[in-house]
Amino acid sequence: MRSQNTFWCSLPALLLAGTLRAQHQPPFRIAGNLYYVGNNDLASYLITTATGHILINSTLEENVPVIEWNVAQLGFKFTDIKILLISHAHWDHDAGSASVKRLTGATYMVMAGDVDVVESGGKTDFQYGDQPSLLHPATKVDRVLHDGDDVKLGNTVLVAHLTPGHTKGCTTWTLEVQEAG
């Protein structure tokens, strides 16, 4: 059996929003096929495969063009995004999901505990649902996820880990990537 160096990556469920001003953050490769494509306040991750790409966190609707530009700067096509995921259903992580789905045709997959918040445009969010300025376009979820579910695209498998608290469906994503062989 060939020896492999493996890098396990856990994408934190609690990604701090900071000041929420969209300031440019150049995109960069984290390891293997995992890239950072968000701005310097809100995190978005791109996982590339030969059969298309996965985007984690659409962030704010006004940030979608920044994510699209960052994906292009890395040499990838935004329209090759086949799967859209989120870390949790708060407006600063999922408000751009309707736009990403419309622009890419991606399949939107969300942990069961957050589906109602996503599909209500934030109206059922226990923390922010009563704040009209934080509501966003409701987005249809294509696949409801549960703890331990796999999300597969090409040779890449992400595992959804339910980590409720911040939201009912807060999700920590893990994946195995190869770095330097």
Backbone as CSV, one residue per row, in Angstrom:
resi,resn,N_x,N_y,N_z,CA_x,CA_y,CA_z,C_x,C_y,C_z
1,MET,0.833,-1.167,0.000,0.000,0.000,0.000,0.885,1.239,0.000
2,ARG,0.575,2.160,-0.867,1.354,3.383,-0.998,1.074,4.311,0.184
3,SER,2.113,4.885,0.730,1.965,5.823,1.836,1.510,7.176,1.308
4,GLN,0.560,7.767,1.995,0.059,9.081,1.589,0.131,10.039,2.762
5,ASN,0.531,11.244,2.466,0.417,12.304,3.451,-0.968,12.893,3.280
6,THR,-1.724,12.942,4.331,-3.097,13.411,4.258,-3.270,14.614,5.159
7,PHE,-4.042,15.559,4.690,-4.337,16.768,5.449,-5.828,16.801,5.705
8,TRP,-6.246,16.769,6.963,-7.660,16.870,7.307,-7.966,18.335,7.552
9,CYS,-9.028,18.789,6.972,-9.387,20.191,7.119,-10.774,20.300,7.711
10,SER,-10.916,20.996,8.790,-12.221,21.260,9.381,-12.537,22.724,9.183
11,LEU,-13.630,22.988,8.478,-14.042,24.370,8.256,-14.904,24.783,9.436
12,PRO,-14.488,25.770,10.197,-15.187,26.122,11.427,-16.632,26.524,11.177
13,ALA,-17.497,26.079,12.060,-18.915,26.417,11.958,-19.148,27.873,12.330
14,LEU,-18.331,28.398,13.227,-18.529,29.771,13.671,-17.490,30.670,12.996
15,LEU,-17.887,31.225,11.868,-16.992,32.106,11.122,-17.380,33.537,11.475
16,LEU,-16.480,34.248,12.091,-16.811,35.573,12.575,-17.011,36.554,11.438
17,ALA,-18.038,37.368,11.564,-18.410,38.272,10.484,-17.644,39.588,10.517
18,GLY,-17.058,39.945,11.612,-16.324,41.218,11.673,-17.250,42.396,11.461
19,THR,-16.794,43.361,10.718,-17.574,44.578,10.511,-18.572,44.459,9.378
20,LEU,-18.504,43.410,8.584,-19.404,43.143,7.467,-19.269,44.146,6.330
21,ARG,-18.184,44.873,6.281,-17.914,45.735,5.123,-17.138,44.911,4.118
22,ALA,-17.625,44.913,2.893,-16.985,44.090,1.859,-15.669,44.716,1.418
23,GLN,-14.587,44.305,2.019,-13.260,44.751,1.632,-12.591,43.614,0.882
24,HIS,-11.802,43.956,-0.118,-11.221,42.913,-0.948,-10.160,42.117,-0.203
25,GLN,-10.271,40.821,-0.346,-9.284,39.866,0.150,-8.891,39.020,-1.050
26,PRO,-7.659,39.074,-1.495,-7.275,38.235,-2.628,-7.549,36.756,-2.322
27,PRO,-8.054,36.016,-3.298,-8.300,34.593,-3.068,-6.982,33.841,-2.955
28,PHE,-7.016,32.691,-2.305,-5.791,31.907,-2.179,-6.109,30.434,-1.956
29,ARG,-5.141,29.603,-2.299,-5.265,28.168,-2.071,-4.891,27.886,-0.626
30,ILE,-5.724,27.124,0.059,-5.444,26.725,1.434,-4.594,25.458,1.425
31,ALA,-5.091,24.428,0.763,-4.372,23.150,0.626,-5.107,22.317,-0.414
32,GLY,-4.346,21.566,-1.185,-4.975,20.687,-2.169,-5.943,21.436,-3.063
33,ASN,-7.187,20.986,-3.082,-8.219,21.591,-3.926,-9.161,22.507,-3.142
34,LEU,-8.703,23.009,-2.006,-9.492,23.888,-1.138,-8.951,25.313,-1.218
35,TYR,-9.846,26.260,-1.536,-9.474,27.665,-1.742,-10.344,28.591,-0.914
36,TYR,-9.777,29.729,-0.552,-10.529,30.796,0.101,-10.944,31.789,-0.981
37,VAL,-12.253,32.090,-1.083,-12.747,33.013,-2.109,-13.648,34.102,-1.531
38,GLY,-13.656,34.262,-0.209,-14.472,35.297,0.422,-13.746,36.623,0.449
39,ASN,-14.350,37.582,1.181,-13.649,38.851,1.376,-12.977,38.809,2.742
40,ASN,-12.475,39.932,3.223,-11.745,39.858,4.492,-12.658,39.952,5.712
41,ASP,-13.965,39.960,5.505,-14.919,39.954,6.612,-15.774,38.694,6.662
42,LEU,-16.067,38.119,5.502,-16.957,36.962,5.436,-16.315,35.858,4.607
43,ALA,-16.272,34.679,5.173,-15.568,33.565,4.546,-16.442,32.783,3.573
44,SER,-15.863,32.481,2.422,-16.426,31.553,1.437,-15.283,30.651,0.993
45,TYR,-15.612,29.378,0.797,-14.607,28.405,0.406,-15.024,27.734,-0.895
46,LEU,-14.063,27.503,-1.772,-14.278,26.799,-3.019,-13.497,25.495,-2.966
47,ILE,-14.193,24.401,-3.249,-13.551,23.102,-3.352,-13.678,22.696,-4.814
48,THR,-12.552,22.506,-5.487,-12.568,22.226,-6.920,-12.442,20.730,-7.177
49,THR,-13.113,20.278,-8.247,-12.982,18.899,-8.693,-12.999,18.908,-10.218
50,ALA,-12.647,17.807,-10.815,-12.643,17.689,-12.273,-14.050,17.728,-12.856
51,THR,-15.057,17.465,-12.022,-16.440,17.427,-12.513,-17.270,18.635,-12.078
52,GLY,-16.639,19.637,-11.520,-17.335,20.830,-11.053,-16.831,21.213,-9.680
53,HIS,-17.445,22.233,-9.107,-16.947,22.782,-7.856,-18.037,22.876,-6.802
54,ILE,-17.592,23.009,-5.552,-18.473,23.175,-4.402,-18.142,24.524,-3.771
55,LEU,-19.174,25.293,-3.434,-18.995,26.565,-2.736,-19.625,26.454,-1.360
56,ILE,-18.880,26.839,-0.335,-19.413,26.890,1.027,-19.535,28.355,1.413
57,ASN,-20.744,28.778,1.701,-21.137,30.122,2.141,-21.217,31.110,0.979
58,SER,-22.427,31.552,0.728,-22.678,32.564,-0.309,-22.528,33.973,0.248
59,THR,-22.440,34.111,1.528,-22.358,35.368,2.285,-23.496,36.304,1.888
60,LEU,-23.242,37.597,1.820,-24.282,38.590,1.513,-24.545,38.639,0.017
61,GLU,-25.750,39.006,-0.345,-26.104,39.081,-1.759,-25.167,40.012,-2.523
62,GLU,-24.791,41.126,-1.911,-23.905,42.070,-2.589,-22.469,41.561,-2.717
63,ASN,-22.126,40.492,-2.008,-20.786,39.908,-2.095,-20.653,38.853,-3.186
64,VAL,-21.757,38.408,-3.765,-21.684,37.361,-4.785,-20.763,37.759,-5.939
65,PRO,-20.810,39.008,-6.449,-19.853,39.370,-7.506,-18.393,39.283,-7.051
66,VAL,-18.117,39.542,-5.782,-16.752,39.422,-5.253,-16.327,37.958,-5.268
67,ILE,-17.217,37.080,-4.830,-16.911,35.648,-4.844,-16.679,35.190,-6.281
68,GLU,-17.559,35.622,-7.183,-17.420,35.252,-8.594,-16.077,35.728,-9.159
69,TRP,-15.694,36.957,-8.853,-14.424,37.516,-9.316,-13.253,36.724,-8.735
70,ASN,-13.324,36.403,-7.435,-12.243,35.649,-6.796,-12.086,34.255,-7.402
71,VAL,-13.196,33.610,-7.705,-13.138,32.298,-8.349,-12.417,32.427,-9.694
72,ALA,-12.775,33.455,-10.460,-12.140,33.676,-11.772,-10.653,33.982,-11.623
73,GLN,-10.271,34.734,-10.590,-8.865,35.065,-10.368,-8.020,33.822,-10.123
74,LEU,-8.650,32.779,-9.597,-7.944,31.519,-9.362,-7.896,30.648,-10.608
75,GLY,-8.556,31.098,-11.681,-8.541,30.342,-12.932,-9.695,29.369,-13.092
76,PHE,-10.722,29.486,-12.253,-11.874,28.597,-12.322,-13.095,29.369,-12.804
77,LYS,-14.093,28.629,-13.267,-15.341,29.243,-13.729,-16.377,29.184,-12.618
78,PHE,-16.965,30.326,-12.316,-18.026,30.411,-11.322,-19.198,29.515,-11.723
79,THR,-19.481,29.463,-13.010,-20.603,28.660,-13.502,-20.346,27.161,-13.376
80,ASP,-19.135,26.751,-13.016,-18.837,25.338,-12.775,-19.162,24.902,-11.347
81,ILE,-19.694,25.830,-10.534,-20.119,25.467,-9.184,-21.373,24.609,-9.314
82,LYS,-21.291,23.380,-8.823,-22.385,22.409,-8.934,-23.134,22.220,-7.624
83,ILE,-22.456,22.489,-6.503,-23.063,22.301,-5.183,-22.812,23.557,-4.348
84,LEU,-23.854,24.017,-3.670,-23.774,25.150,-2.750,-24.113,24.652,-1.355
85,LEU,-23.237,24.954,-0.392,-23.410,24.583,1.012,-23.280,25.838,1.869
86,ILE,-23.721,25.750,3.111,-23.493,26.843,4.068,-22.993,26.253,5.380
87,SER,-22.377,27.098,6.189,-21.975,26.676,7.528,-23.142,26.822,8.494
88,HIS,-23.972,27.837,8.264,-25.173,28.022,9.073,-26.075,29.067,8.422
89,ALA,-27.345,29.048,8.846,-28.359,29.888,8.206,-28.528,31.238,8.907
90,HIS,-27.493,32.028,8.896,-27.604,33.440,9.264,-27.375,34.244,7.998
91,TRP,-28.020,35.375,7.912,-28.032,36.209,6.712,-26.650,36.501,6.167
92,ASP,-25.643,36.606,7.020,-24.300,36.939,6.543,-23.558,35.729,5.974
93,HIS,-24.185,34.573,5.989,-23.589,33.368,5.409,-24.431,32.768,4.288
94,ASP,-25.724,33.183,4.198,-26.587,32.561,3.185,-27.447,33.528,2.373
95,ALA,-27.329,34.821,2.592,-28.195,35.773,1.879,-27.942,35.801,0.380
96,GLY,-26.764,35.418,-0.063,-26.455,35.398,-1.496,-26.799,34.080,-2.177
97,SER,-27.392,33.152,-1.457,-27.632,31.817,-2.009,-28.572,31.813,-3.207
98,ALA,-29.627,32.610,-3.182,-30.546,32.668,-4.329,-29.799,33.132,-5.578
99,SER,-28.927,34.122,-5.429,-28.146,34.613,-6.573,-27.175,33.557,-7.082
100,VAL,-26.468,32.880,-6.166,-25.519,31.844,-6.585,-26.256,30.729,-7.320
101,LYS,-27.398,30.309,-6.780,-28.183,29.256,-7.440,-28.630,29.684,-8.834
102,ARG,-29.103,30.920,-8.940,-29.577,31.434,-10.229,-28.444,31.530,-11.241
103,LEU,-27.270,31.978,-10.817,-26.139,32.169,-11.721,-25.440,30.868,-12.119
104,THR,-25.507,29.868,-11.252,-24.744,28.640,-11.495,-25.604,27.397,-11.731
105,GLY,-26.835,27.407,-11.261,-27.672,26.209,-11.312,-27.264,25.180,-10.269
106,ALA,-26.485,25.590,-9.269,-25.986,24.678,-8.239,-27.121,24.040,-7.448
107,THR,-26.859,22.834,-6.975,-27.759,22.144,-6.061,-27.461,22.658,-4.657
108,TYR,-28.501,23.153,-3.979,-28.339,23.753,-2.657,-28.639,22.698,-1.595
109,MET,-27.661,22.432,-0.731,-27.781,21.427,0.315,-27.587,22.091,1.673
110,VAL,-28.549,21.868,2.579,-28.555,22.541,3.877,-28.927,21.540,4.967
111,MET,-28.297,21.657,6.130,-28.599,20.811,7.283,-30.059,21.028,7.694
112,ALA,-30.727,19.938,8.068,-32.158,19.932,8.354,-32.599,21.069,9.290
113,GLY,-31.859,21.315,10.347,-32.259,22.326,11.326,-32.281,23.742,10.797
114,ASP,-31.650,23.992,9.640,-31.600,25.347,9.073,-32.459,25.524,7.820
115,VAL,-33.092,24.466,7.354,-33.848,24.544,6.101,-34.963,25.586,6.175
116,ASP,-35.734,25.601,7.266,-36.852,26.553,7.346,-36.372,28.001,7.330
117,VAL,-35.229,28.277,7.914,-34.691,29.642,7.912,-34.284,30.036,6.494
118,VAL,-33.601,29.152,5.797,-33.166,29.420,4.422,-34.380,29.634,3.517
119,GLU,-35.351,28.742,3.628,-36.511,28.806,2.733,-37.493,29.917,3.087
120,SER,-37.338,30.537,4.264,-38.178,31.686,4.633,-37.463,33.010,4.402
121,GLY,-36.227,32.961,3.913,-35.454,34.187,3.722,-35.054,34.832,5.033
122,GLY,-34.958,34.018,6.071,-34.529,34.500,7.377,-35.663,34.832,8.334
123,LYS,-36.896,34.784,7.882,-38.033,35.166,8.734,-38.184,34.263,9.955
124,THR,-37.802,32.995,9.845,-37.945,32.071,10.975,-36.664,31.945,11.804
125,ASP,-35.675,32.787,11.549,-34.426,32.773,12.315,-34.736,33.259,13.733
126,PHE,-34.453,32.427,14.732,-34.763,32.776,16.119,-33.988,33.991,16.610
127,GLN,-32.860,34.298,15.997,-32.048,35.416,16.451,-32.307,36.693,15.651
128,TYR,-32.465,36.581,14.318,-32.551,37.762,13.469,-33.871,37.898,12.715
129,GLY,-34.793,36.970,12.866,-36.016,36.953,12.081,-36.918,38.157,12.246
130,ASP,-36.774,38.873,13.340,-37.615,40.054,13.580,-36.937,41.351,13.138
131,GLN,-35.833,41.242,12.412,-35.110,42.417,11.935,-35.237,42.503,10.412
132,PRO,-36.181,43.305,9.914,-36.437,43.369,8.465,-35.198,43.646,7.614
133,SER,-34.248,44.395,8.131,-33.057,44.720,7.337,-32.161,43.501,7.109
134,LEU,-32.372,42.434,7.859,-31.536,41.238,7.733,-32.225,40.113,6.961
135,LEU,-33.419,40.377,6.468,-34.104,39.373,5.655,-33.506,39.385,4.256
136,HIS,-33.657,38.298,3.548,-33.025,38.136,2.241,-33.896,37.240,1.381
137,PRO,-33.582,37.090,0.106,-34.410,36.238,-0.754,-34.479,34.799,-0.234
138,ALA,-35.706,34.308,-0.095,-35.900,32.907,0.282,-35.323,32.032,-0.829
139,THR,-34.708,30.925,-0.442,-34.067,30.049,-1.419,-34.492,28.609,-1.176
140,LYS,-34.932,27.953,-2.216,-35.360,26.551,-2.140,-34.147,25.657,-1.906
141,VAL,-34.249,24.794,-0.911,-33.209,23.808,-0.618,-33.497,22.565,-1.452
142,ASP,-32.480,22.068,-2.135,-32.634,20.910,-3.016,-32.381,19.581,-2.313
143,ARG,-31.529,19.594,-1.299,-31.248,18.378,-0.538,-31.107,18.737,0.930
144,VAL,-31.867,18.063,1.771,-31.804,18.257,3.218,-30.756,17.291,3.772
145,LEU,-29.818,17.843,4.523,-28.716,17.059,5.079,-28.955,16.729,6.551
146,HIS,-28.316,15.652,6.990,-28.355,15.238,8.387,-26.932,14.943,8.844
147,ASP,-26.745,14.898,10.161,-25.425,14.663,10.734,-24.789,13.416,10.128
148,GLY,-23.565,13.564,9.630,-22.815,12.450,9.069,-23.025,12.229,7.583
149,ASP,-23.927,12.991,6.951,-24.149,12.826,5.511,-22.905,13.199,4.717
150,ASP,-22.702,12.478,3.625,-21.631,12.780,2.688,-22.168,13.653,1.563
151,VAL,-21.346,14.568,1.121,-21.606,15.358,-0.083,-20.446,15.052,-1.011
152,LYS,-20.756,14.443,-2.161,-19.718,13.970,-3.074,-19.796,14.700,-4.396
153,LEU,-18.631,15.045,-4.909,-18.506,15.597,-6.255,-17.121,15.204,-6.759
154,GLY,-17.067,14.546,-7.894,-15.793,14.053,-8.400,-15.182,13.109,-7.383
155,ASN,-13.893,13.303,-7.096,-13.198,12.468,-6.110,-13.217,13.064,-4.708
156,THR,-13.995,14.116,-4.515,-14.027,14.814,-3.231,-15.275,14.446,-2.445
157,VAL,-15.081,14.183,-1.160,-16.188,13.883,-0.259,-16.089,14.815,0.939
158,LEU,-17.146,15.572,1.171,-17.253,16.380,2.380,-18.220,15.667,3.317
159,VAL,-17.963,15.755,4.612,-18.849,15.166,5.605,-19.465,16.299,6.413
160,ALA,-20.799,16.253,6.544,-21.540,17.253,7.308,-21.622,16.811,8.763
161,HIS,-21.143,17.675,9.666,-21.205,17.387,11.095,-22.129,18.419,11.740
162,LEU,-23.245,17.961,12.281,-24.189,18.849,12.951,-23.547,19.392,14.220
163,THR,-23.432,20.712,14.306,-22.860,21.373,15.477,-23.800,22.497,15.907
164,PRO,-25.015,22.135,16.370,-26.024,23.144,16.686,-25.629,24.000,17.877
165,GLY,-26.256,25.136,17.945,-26.004,26.098,19.017,-26.095,27.486,18.441
166,HIS,-25.196,27.797,17.535,-25.236,29.097,16.862,-26.523,29.200,16.047
167,THR,-26.845,28.131,15.324,-28.158,27.934,14.704,-28.515,26.466,14.917
168,LYS,-29.768,26.128,14.664,-30.225,24.748,14.876,-29.539,23.768,13.929
169,GLY,-29.128,24.237,12.765,-28.496,23.357,11.790,-27.056,23.709,11.499
170,CYS,-26.410,24.384,12.421,-25.019,24.780,12.214,-24.196,23.551,11.822
171,THR,-23.386,23.702,10.789,-22.675,22.572,10.208,-21.181,22.843,10.138
172,THR,-20.412,21.890,10.609,-18.966,21.899,10.420,-18.673,20.901,9.313
173,TRP,-17.928,21.343,8.323,-17.593,20.503,7.164,-16.179,19.976,7.309
174,THR,-15.994,18.700,7.031,-14.649,18.136,6.970,-14.464,17.479,5.606
175,LEU,-13.221,17.495,5.154,-12.861,16.839,3.913,-11.397,16.449,3.987
176,GLU,-11.050,15.480,3.187,-9.660,15.054,3.095,-9.098,15.613,1.808
177,VAL,-7.957,16.288,1.921,-7.276,16.806,0.735,-5.848,16.302,0.741
178,GLN,-5.278,16.188,-0.451,-3.876,15.793,-0.557,-3.034,17.026,-0.810
179,GLU,-1.924,17.094,-0.106,-0.999,18.219,-0.268,0.384,17.634,-0.479
180,ALA,1.056,18.050,-1.522,2.421,17.606,-1.833,2.512,16.083,-1.951
181,GLY,1.559,15.518,-2.680,1.562,14.067,-2.928,0.737,13.307,-1.964
